[in-house]
Amino acid sequence: MTVHVFEAVSSPLTCLFALNKTAEGNKTRFPDAAASVRTSFYVDNYLDSFNSEEKAIKRARQLKALLQLGGFNLTKWSSSSRKVLAALKPLGLANPKLDLDLAKSPWIAP
């Protein structure tokens, strides 16, 4: 077998192993992003919070560069900040389906 079977029982573990191996192998070049890979990923989902928009943008760029070294393509980054989404759009990270217009939200009463 030369590829991993999609949706196999072992897929989550295999994904985390590959992500962690990529982070470990590149932690000198991307120390903060490598630490985030080890602590903030669940299978292929990344969840984190930042004190500033600049830190979020910087981490997203670092994660994209780091994970590309392992053959991963980070996509669909979401944020409550328009500034963050605008900065990440040229990198292909911003989720194109995300609409921050609260007036259109089904959870907000008219």
Secondary structure, DSSP 8 states (H G I E B T S, - for coil): --S--TT-TTHHHHHHHHHHHHHHHTTTTSHHHHHHHHHHEETTEE----SSHHHHHHHHHHHHHHHHHTT-----B--S-HHHHHHHGGGT-B-TT----GGG-TTS--
